[in-house]
Amino acid sequence: MSILVTVGGILILVGWIWNLVVAFKIGGILWGVLNIFFQPLMGIISAAMKKTLWAPVGVMIAGVVICVIGSAAS
Protein backbone atom coordinates (compact mmCIF):
# COMPACT_ATOMS: atom_id res chain seq x y z
CA MET A 1 0.00 0.00 0.00
CA SER A 2 2.98 2.32 0.00
CA ILE A 3 2.21 2.94 -3.67
CA LEU A 4 -0.92 4.82 -2.61
CA VAL A 5 1.07 6.90 -0.15
CA THR A 6 3.61 7.71 -2.87
CA VAL A 7 0.92 8.66 -5.38
CA GLY A 8 -0.82 10.78 -2.75
CA GLY A 9 2.45 12.54 -1.92
CA ILE A 10 3.08 13.28 -5.58
CA LEU A 11 -0.45 14.71 -5.93
CA ILE A 12 0.09 16.90 -2.88
CA LEU A 13 3.38 18.19 -4.31
CA VAL A 14 1.90 18.87 -7.75
CA GLY A 15 -1.11 20.66 -6.25
CA TRP A 16 1.13 22.71 -3.96
CA ILE A 17 3.38 23.88 -6.81
CA TRP A 18 0.38 24.57 -9.04
CA ASN A 19 -1.27 26.57 -6.27
CA LEU A 20 1.91 28.58 -5.70
CA VAL A 21 2.15 29.50 -9.38
CA VAL A 22 -1.48 30.63 -9.43
CA ALA A 23 -1.09 32.56 -6.15
CA PHE A 24 1.99 34.44 -7.33
CA LYS A 25 0.39 35.24 -10.71
CA ILE A 26 -2.96 36.47 -9.44
CA GLY A 27 -2.36 37.54 -5.85
CA GLY A 28 1.17 38.89 -5.98
CA ILE A 29 4.08 38.44 -3.60
CA LEU A 30 2.06 38.47 -0.36
CA TRP A 31 -0.39 35.75 -1.40
CA GLY A 32 2.44 33.67 -2.82
CA VAL A 33 4.53 33.83 0.36
CA LEU A 34 1.50 33.11 2.54
CA ASN A 35 0.73 30.11 0.33
CA ILE A 36 4.25 28.81 0.82
CA PHE A 37 3.99 28.77 4.60
CA PHE A 38 0.30 28.10 5.29
CA GLN A 39 -0.81 25.46 2.80
CA PRO A 40 -3.53 24.17 2.28
CA LEU A 41 -5.44 26.71 4.38
CA MET A 42 -4.20 29.69 2.36
CA GLY A 43 -4.90 27.78 -0.83
CA ILE A 44 -8.53 27.47 0.14
CA ILE A 45 -8.71 31.11 1.27
CA SER A 46 -7.01 32.46 -1.85
CA ALA A 47 -9.21 30.32 -4.09
CA ALA A 48 -12.30 31.73 -2.38
CA MET A 49 -11.21 35.37 -2.09
CA LYS A 50 -9.28 35.84 -5.32
CA LYS A 51 -11.65 33.65 -7.35
CA THR A 52 -8.76 31.54 -8.58
CA LEU A 53 -8.81 27.93 -9.65
CA TRP A 54 -10.12 25.37 -7.19
CA ALA A 55 -8.37 22.60 -9.14
CA PRO A 56 -4.96 22.87 -7.36
CA VAL A 57 -6.64 22.76 -3.96
CA GLY A 58 -8.71 19.79 -5.11
CA VAL A 59 -5.59 17.96 -6.26
CA MET A 60 -3.98 18.54 -2.86
CA ILE A 61 -7.05 17.34 -0.99
CA ALA A 62 -7.26 14.26 -3.21
CA GLY A 63 -3.59 13.57 -2.45
CA VAL A 64 -4.23 13.78 1.29
CA VAL A 65 -7.19 11.42 1.01
CA ILE A 66 -5.15 8.92 -1.00
CA CYS A 67 -2.30 9.13 1.56
CA VAL A 68 -4.71 8.48 4.41
CA ILE A 69 -6.27 5.53 2.62
CA GLY A 70 -2.85 4.12 1.77
CA SER A 71 -1.51 4.46 5.28
CA ALA A 72 -4.68 3.06 6.86
CA ALA A 73 -4.51 0.02 4.59
CA SER A 74 -0.91 -0.74 5.53
Jmol script that loads the backbone (N, CA, C; Angstrom):
load data "model"
ATOM      1  N   MET A   1       0.793  -1.198   0.000  1.00  0.00           N
ATOM      2  CA  MET A   1       0.000   0.000   0.000  1.00  0.00           C
ATOM      3  C   MET A   1       0.841   1.270   0.000  1.00  0.00           C
ATOM      4  N   SER A   2       2.141   1.126   0.035  1.00  0.00           N
ATOM      5  CA  SER A   2       2.979   2.321   0.001  1.00  0.00           C
ATOM      6  C   SER A   2       2.904   3.023  -1.349  1.00  0.00           C
ATOM      7  N   ILE A   3       2.400   2.314  -2.363  1.00  0.00           N
ATOM      8  CA  ILE A   3       2.214   2.944  -3.668  1.00  0.00           C
ATOM      9  C   ILE A   3       1.170   4.052  -3.557  1.00  0.00           C
ATOM     10  N   LEU A   4       0.104   3.790  -2.793  1.00  0.00           N
ATOM     11  CA  LEU A   4      -0.925   4.819  -2.608  1.00  0.00           C
ATOM     12  C   LEU A   4      -0.368   6.035  -1.873  1.00  0.00           C
ATOM     13  N   VAL A   5       0.468   5.786  -0.885  1.00  0.00           N
ATOM     14  CA  VAL A   5       1.074   6.900  -0.151  1.00  0.00           C
ATOM     15  C   VAL A   5       1.982   7.708  -1.067  1.00  0.00           C
ATOM     16  N   THR A   6       2.730   7.026  -1.926  1.00  0.00           N
ATOM     17  CA  THR A   6       3.613   7.712  -2.869  1.00  0.00           C
ATOM     18  C   THR A   6       2.809   8.533  -3.881  1.00  0.00           C
ATOM     19  N   VAL A   7       1.766   7.942  -4.421  1.00  0.00           N
ATOM     20  CA  VAL A   7       0.918   8.658  -5.383  1.00  0.00           C
ATOM     21  C   VAL A   7       0.253   9.862  -4.714  1.00  0.00           C
ATOM     22  N   GLY A   8      -0.213   9.675  -3.491  1.00  0.00           N
ATOM     23  CA  GLY A   8      -0.816  10.785  -2.755  1.00  0.00           C
ATOM     24  C   GLY A   8       0.176  11.899  -2.496  1.00  0.00           C
ATOM     25  N   GLY A   9       1.409  11.531  -2.140  1.00  0.00           N
ATOM     26  CA  GLY A   9       2.446  12.542  -1.920  1.00  0.00           C
ATOM     27  C   GLY A   9       2.778  13.311  -3.178  1.00  0.00           C
ATOM     28  N   ILE A  10       2.817  12.609  -4.295  1.00  0.00           N
ATOM     29  CA  ILE A  10       3.076  13.280  -5.575  1.00  0.00           C
ATOM     30  C   ILE A  10       1.939  14.238  -5.915  1.00  0.00           C
ATOM     31  N   LEU A  11       0.700  13.816  -5.675  1.00  0.00           N
ATOM     32  CA  LEU A  11      -0.445  14.705  -5.935  1.00  0.00           C
ATOM     33  C   LEU A  11      -0.404  15.940  -5.041  1.00  0.00           C
ATOM     34  N   ILE A  12      -0.025  15.755  -3.786  1.00  0.00           N
ATOM     35  CA  ILE A  12       0.085  16.900  -2.881  1.00  0.00           C
ATOM     36  C   ILE A  12       1.148  17.869  -3.387  1.00  0.00           C
ATOM     37  N   LEU A  13       2.290  17.347  -3.803  1.00  0.00           N
ATOM     38  CA  LEU A  13       3.379  18.193  -4.306  1.00  0.00           C
ATOM     39  C   LEU A  13       2.968  18.943  -5.570  1.00  0.00           C
ATOM     40  N   VAL A  14       2.338  18.233  -6.502  1.00  0.00           N
ATOM     41  CA  VAL A  14       1.901  18.866  -7.750  1.00  0.00           C
ATOM     42  C   VAL A  14       0.866  19.954  -7.468  1.00  0.00           C
ATOM     43  N   GLY A  15      -0.099  19.657  -6.598  1.00  0.00           N
ATOM     44  CA  GLY A  15      -1.111  20.656  -6.247  1.00  0.00           C
ATOM     45  C   GLY A  15      -0.518  21.860  -5.548  1.00  0.00           C
ATOM     46  N   TRP A  16       0.483  21.618  -4.687  1.00  0.00           N
ATOM     47  CA  TRP A  16       1.127  22.712  -3.964  1.00  0.00           C
ATOM     48  C   TRP A  16       1.873  23.638  -4.921  1.00  0.00           C
ATOM     49  N   ILE A  17       2.637  23.061  -5.835  1.00  0.00           N
ATOM     50  CA  ILE A  17       3.381  23.878  -6.808  1.00  0.00           C
ATOM     51  C   ILE A  17       2.413  24.623  -7.720  1.00  0.00           C
ATOM     52  N   TRP A  18       1.379  23.945  -8.172  1.00  0.00           N
ATOM     53  CA  TRP A  18       0.382  24.569  -9.041  1.00  0.00           C
ATOM     54  C   TRP A  18      -0.299  25.724  -8.314  1.00  0.00           C
ATOM     55  N   ASN A  19      -0.625  25.519  -7.054  1.00  0.00           N
ATOM     56  CA  ASN A  19      -1.267  26.566  -6.268  1.00  0.00           C
ATOM     57  C   ASN A  19      -0.326  27.755  -6.058  1.00  0.00           C
ATOM     58  N   LEU A  20       0.952  27.492  -5.853  1.00  0.00           N
ATOM     59  CA  LEU A  20       1.914  28.584  -5.700  1.00  0.00           C
ATOM     60  C   LEU A  20       2.014  29.429  -6.966  1.00  0.00           C
ATOM     61  N   VAL A  21       2.058  28.765  -8.105  1.00  0.00           N
ATOM     62  CA  VAL A  21       2.148  29.498  -9.376  1.00  0.00           C
ATOM     63  C   VAL A  21       0.929  30.393  -9.557  1.00  0.00           C
ATOM     64  N   VAL A  22      -0.243  29.852  -9.293  1.00  0.00           N
ATOM     65  CA  VAL A  22      -1.477  30.633  -9.427  1.00  0.00           C
ATOM     66  C   VAL A  22      -1.499  31.781  -8.424  1.00  0.00           C
ATOM     67  N   ALA A  23      -1.070  31.521  -7.184  1.00  0.00           N
ATOM     68  CA  ALA A  23      -1.091  32.562  -6.149  1.00  0.00           C
ATOM     69  C   ALA A  23      -0.147  33.703  -6.492  1.00  0.00           C
ATOM     70  N   PHE A  24       1.055  33.385  -6.970  1.00  0.00           N
ATOM     71  CA  PHE A  24       1.992  34.442  -7.330  1.00  0.00           C
ATOM     72  C   PHE A  24       1.514  35.217  -8.553  1.00  0.00           C
ATOM     73  N   LYS A  25       0.872  34.548  -9.510  1.00  0.00           N
ATOM     74  CA  LYS A  25       0.391  35.242 -10.711  1.00  0.00           C
ATOM     75  C   LYS A  25      -0.768  36.176 -10.390  1.00  0.00           C
ATOM     76  N   ILE A  26      -1.733  35.692  -9.647  1.00  0.00           N
ATOM     77  CA  ILE A  26      -2.956  36.465  -9.437  1.00  0.00           C
ATOM     78  C   ILE A  26      -2.878  37.343  -8.191  1.00  0.00           C
ATOM     79  N   GLY A  27      -2.332  36.820  -7.107  1.00  0.00           N
ATOM     80  CA  GLY A  27      -2.361  37.544  -5.847  1.00  0.00           C
ATOM     81  C   GLY A  27      -1.142  38.396  -5.565  1.00  0.00           C
ATOM     82  N   GLY A  28      -0.038  38.131  -6.235  1.00  0.00           N
ATOM     83  CA  GLY A  28       1.166  38.893  -5.978  1.00  0.00           C
ATOM     84  C   GLY A  28       2.067  38.220  -4.954  1.00  0.00           C
ATOM     85  N   ILE A  29       3.051  38.974  -4.499  1.00  0.00           N
ATOM     86  CA  ILE A  29       4.078  38.444  -3.597  1.00  0.00           C
ATOM     87  C   ILE A  29       3.478  37.991  -2.263  1.00  0.00           C
ATOM     88  N   LEU A  30       2.603  38.793  -1.676  1.00  0.00           N
ATOM     89  CA  LEU A  30       2.062  38.474  -0.356  1.00  0.00           C
ATOM     90  C   LEU A  30       1.298  37.158  -0.370  1.00  0.00           C
ATOM     91  N   TRP A  31       0.392  36.994  -1.332  1.00  0.00           N
ATOM     92  CA  TRP A  31      -0.388  35.752  -1.399  1.00  0.00           C
ATOM     93  C   TRP A  31       0.518  34.561  -1.691  1.00  0.00           C
ATOM     94  N   GLY A  32       1.519  34.759  -2.517  1.00  0.00           N
ATOM     95  CA  GLY A  32       2.439  33.675  -2.821  1.00  0.00           C
ATOM     96  C   GLY A  32       3.221  33.223  -1.606  1.00  0.00           C
ATOM     97  N   VAL A  33       3.751  34.173  -0.838  1.00  0.00           N
ATOM     98  CA  VAL A  33       4.526  33.828   0.357  1.00  0.00           C
ATOM     99  C   VAL A  33       3.631  33.188   1.414  1.00  0.00           C
ATOM    100  N   LEU A  34       2.430  33.714   1.591  1.00  0.00           N
ATOM    101  CA  LEU A  34       1.500  33.109   2.540  1.00  0.00           C
ATOM    102  C   LEU A  34       1.135  31.690   2.120  1.00  0.00           C
ATOM    103  N   ASN A  35       1.014  31.451   0.817  1.00  0.00           N
ATOM    104  CA  ASN A  35       0.726  30.107   0.330  1.00  0.00           C
ATOM    105  C   ASN A  35       1.892  29.159   0.558  1.00  0.00           C
ATOM    106  N   ILE A  36       3.100  29.663   0.556  1.00  0.00           N
ATOM    107  CA  ILE A  36       4.250  28.805   0.821  1.00  0.00           C
ATOM    108  C   ILE A  36       4.193  28.276   2.247  1.00  0.00           C
ATOM    109  N   PHE A  37       3.891  29.138   3.199  1.00  0.00           N
ATOM    110  CA  PHE A  37       3.990  28.765   4.603  1.00  0.00           C
ATOM    111  C   PHE A  37       2.711  28.181   5.203  1.00  0.00           C
ATOM    112  N   PHE A  38       1.548  28.519   4.664  1.00  0.00           N
ATOM    113  CA  PHE A  38       0.298  28.103   5.290  1.00  0.00           C
ATOM    114  C   PHE A  38      -0.594  27.304   4.346  1.00  0.00           C
ATOM    115  N   GLN A  39      -0.028  26.324   3.664  1.00  0.00           N
ATOM    116  CA  GLN A  39      -0.807  25.457   2.796  1.00  0.00           C
ATOM    117  C   GLN A  39      -1.450  24.375   3.620  1.00  0.00           C
ATOM    118  N   PRO A  40      -2.577  23.846   3.328  1.00  0.00           N
ATOM    119  CA  PRO A  40      -3.533  24.171   2.278  1.00  0.00           C
ATOM    120  C   PRO A  40      -4.554  25.223   2.684  1.00  0.00           C
ATOM    121  N   LEU A  41      -4.470  25.729   3.915  1.00  0.00           N
ATOM    122  CA  LEU A  41      -5.439  26.714   4.383  1.00  0.00           C
ATOM    123  C   LEU A  41      -5.440  27.965   3.503  1.00  0.00           C
ATOM    124  N   MET A  42      -4.265  28.494   3.206  1.00  0.00           N
ATOM    125  CA  MET A  42      -4.197  29.688   2.357  1.00  0.00           C
ATOM    126  C   MET A  42      -4.612  29.381   0.930  1.00  0.00           C
ATOM    127  N   GLY A  43      -4.423  28.152   0.496  1.00  0.00           N
ATOM    128  CA  GLY A  43      -4.896  27.778  -0.834  1.00  0.00           C
ATOM    129  C   GLY A  43      -6.401  27.862  -0.928  1.00  0.00           C
ATOM    130  N   ILE A  44      -7.071  27.403   0.110  1.00  0.00           N
ATOM    131  CA  ILE A  44      -8.532  27.474   0.140  1.00  0.00           C
ATOM    132  C   ILE A  44      -8.992  28.924   0.250  1.00  0.00           C
ATOM    133  N   ILE A  45      -8.326  29.704   1.102  1.00  0.00           N
ATOM    134  CA  ILE A  45      -8.706  31.112   1.275  1.00  0.00           C
ATOM    135  C   ILE A  45      -8.454  31.906  -0.003  1.00  0.00           C
ATOM    136  N   SER A  46      -7.300  31.702  -0.632  1.00  0.00           N
ATOM    137  CA  SER A  46      -7.013  32.458  -1.853  1.00  0.00           C
ATOM    138  C   SER A  46      -7.921  32.033  -2.996  1.00  0.00           C
ATOM    139  N   ALA A  47      -8.291  30.752  -3.044  1.00  0.00           N
ATOM    140  CA  ALA A  47      -9.213  30.321  -4.095  1.00  0.00           C
ATOM    141  C   ALA A  47     -10.587  30.961  -3.898  1.00  0.00           C
ATOM    142  N   ALA A  48     -10.994  31.126  -2.649  1.00  0.00           N
ATOM    143  CA  ALA A  48     -12.305  31.727  -2.385  1.00  0.00           C
ATOM    144  C   ALA A  48     -12.284  33.247  -2.566  1.00  0.00           C
ATOM    145  N   MET A  49     -11.233  33.897  -2.063  1.00  0.00           N
ATOM    146  CA  MET A  49     -11.207  35.365  -2.092  1.00  0.00           C
ATOM    147  C   MET A  49     -10.773  35.927  -3.442  1.00  0.00           C
ATOM    148  N   LYS A  50      -9.794  35.317  -4.052  1.00  0.00           N
ATOM    149  CA  LYS A  50      -9.279  35.838  -5.320  1.00  0.00           C
ATOM    150  C   LYS A  50      -9.966  35.223  -6.525  1.00  0.00           C
ATOM    151  N   LYS A  51     -10.911  34.325  -6.281  1.00  0.00           N
ATOM    152  CA  LYS A  51     -11.646  33.651  -7.355  1.00  0.00           C
ATOM    153  C   LYS A  51     -10.696  32.943  -8.323  1.00  0.00           C
ATOM    154  N   THR A  52      -9.702  32.284  -7.753  1.00  0.00           N
ATOM    155  CA  THR A  52      -8.756  31.539  -8.582  1.00  0.00           C
ATOM    156  C   THR A  52      -9.261  30.115  -8.765  1.00  0.00           C
ATOM    157  N   LEU A  53      -8.437  29.303  -9.380  1.00  0.00           N
ATOM    158  CA  LEU A  53      -8.808  27.929  -9.649  1.00  0.00           C
ATOM    159  C   LEU A  53      -8.937  27.117  -8.367  1.00  0.00           C
ATOM    160  N   TRP A  54      -9.966  26.305  -8.299  1.00  0.00           N
ATOM    161  CA  TRP A  54     -10.118  25.372  -7.193  1.00  0.00           C
ATOM    162  C   TRP A  54      -9.404  24.063  -7.495  1.00  0.00           C
ATOM    163  N   ALA A  55      -8.985  23.862  -8.740  1.00  0.00           N
ATOM    164  CA  ALA A  55      -8.365  22.595  -9.137  1.00  0.00           C
ATOM    165  C   ALA A  55      -7.090  22.277  -8.350  1.00  0.00           C
ATOM    166  N   PRO A  56      -6.157  23.231  -8.134  1.00  0.00           N
ATOM    167  CA  PRO A  56      -4.964  22.875  -7.363  1.00  0.00           C
ATOM    168  C   PRO A  56      -5.278  22.460  -5.929  1.00  0.00           C
ATOM    169  N   VAL A  57      -6.246  23.118  -5.328  1.00  0.00           N
ATOM    170  CA  VAL A  57      -6.644  22.762  -3.962  1.00  0.00           C
ATOM    171  C   VAL A  57      -7.295  21.381  -3.969  1.00  0.00           C
ATOM    172  N   GLY A  58      -8.086  21.096  -4.980  1.00  0.00           N
ATOM    173  CA  GLY A  58      -8.710  19.787  -5.106  1.00  0.00           C
ATOM    174  C   GLY A  58      -7.696  18.679  -5.294  1.00  0.00           C
ATOM    175  N   VAL A  59      -6.653  18.952  -6.062  1.00  0.00           N
ATOM    176  CA  VAL A  59      -5.590  17.962  -6.260  1.00  0.00           C
ATOM    177  C   VAL A  59      -4.880  17.689  -4.937  1.00  0.00           C
ATOM    178  N   MET A  60      -4.632  18.730  -4.162  1.00  0.00           N
ATOM    179  CA  MET A  60      -3.975  18.540  -2.864  1.00  0.00           C
ATOM    180  C   MET A  60      -4.860  17.756  -1.902  1.00  0.00           C
ATOM    181  N   ILE A  61      -6.134  18.063  -1.871  1.00  0.00           N
ATOM    182  CA  ILE A  61      -7.049  17.343  -0.985  1.00  0.00           C
ATOM    183  C   ILE A  61      -7.167  15.882  -1.419  1.00  0.00           C
ATOM    184  N   ALA A  62      -7.219  15.635  -2.723  1.00  0.00           N
ATOM    185  CA  ALA A  62      -7.262  14.257  -3.213  1.00  0.00           C
ATOM    186  C   ALA A  62      -5.989  13.510  -2.817  1.00  0.00           C
ATOM    187  N   GLY A  63      -4.841  14.189  -2.868  1.00  0.00           N
ATOM    188  CA  GLY A  63      -3.587  13.575  -2.450  1.00  0.00           C
ATOM    189  C   GLY A  63      -3.588  13.215  -0.979  1.00  0.00           C
ATOM    190  N   VAL A  64      -4.145  14.077  -0.149  1.00  0.00           N
ATOM    191  CA  VAL A  64      -4.225  13.783   1.286  1.00  0.00           C
ATOM    192  C   VAL A  64      -5.145  12.587   1.532  1.00  0.00           C
ATOM    193  N   VAL A  65      -6.266  12.533   0.840  1.00  0.00           N
ATOM    194  CA  VAL A  65      -7.192  11.423   1.006  1.00  0.00           C
ATOM    195  C   VAL A  65      -6.539  10.110   0.583  1.00  0.00           C
ATOM    196  N   ILE A  66      -5.826  10.119  -0.534  1.00  0.00           N
ATOM    197  CA  ILE A  66      -5.146   8.915  -1.003  1.00  0.00           C
ATOM    198  C   ILE A  66      -4.063   8.497  -0.025  1.00  0.00           C
ATOM    199  N   CYS A  67      -3.324   9.460   0.538  1.00  0.00           N
ATOM    200  CA  CYS A  67      -2.295   9.130   1.556  1.00  0.00           C
ATOM    201  C   CYS A  67      -2.928   8.495   2.781  1.00  0.00           C
ATOM    202  N   VAL A  68      -4.043   9.034   3.226  1.00  0.00           N
ATOM    203  CA  VAL A  68      -4.707   8.483   4.415  1.00  0.00           C
ATOM    204  C   VAL A  68      -5.209   7.072   4.130  1.00  0.00           C
ATOM    205  N   ILE A  69      -5.797   6.852   2.970  1.00  0.00           N
ATOM    206  CA  ILE A  69      -6.273   5.525   2.621  1.00  0.00           C
ATOM    207  C   ILE A  69      -5.112   4.536   2.528  1.00  0.00           C
ATOM    208  N   GLY A  70      -4.017   4.992   1.901  1.00  0.00           N
ATOM    209  CA  GLY A  70      -2.853   4.121   1.768  1.00  0.00           C
ATOM    210  C   GLY A  70      -2.205   3.778   3.096  1.00  0.00           C
ATOM    211  N   SER A  71      -2.123   4.746   3.992  1.00  0.00           N
ATOM    212  CA  SER A  71      -1.505   4.465   5.283  1.00  0.00           C
ATOM    213  C   SER A  71      -2.438   3.679   6.201  1.00  0.00           C
ATOM    214  N   ALA A  72      -3.736   3.838   6.050  1.00  0.00           N
ATOM    215  CA  ALA A  72      -4.675   3.057   6.862  1.00  0.00           C
ATOM    216  C   ALA A  72      -4.707   1.606   6.399  1.00  0.00           C
ATOM    217  N   ALA A  73      -4.475   1.375   5.115  1.00  0.00           N
ATOM    218  CA  ALA A  73      -4.512   0.016   4.588  1.00  0.00           C
ATOM    219  C   ALA A  73      -3.234  -0.746   4.903  1.00  0.00           C
ATOM    220  N   SER A  74      -2.168  -0.048   5.273  1.00  0.00           N
ATOM    221  CA  SER A  74      -0.906  -0.741   5.532  1.00  0.00           C
ATOM    222  C   SER A  74      -0.900  -1.397   6.851  1.00  0.00           C
TER     223      SER A  74
END
end "model"
wireframe off; spacefill off
backbone 0.3
color backbone group
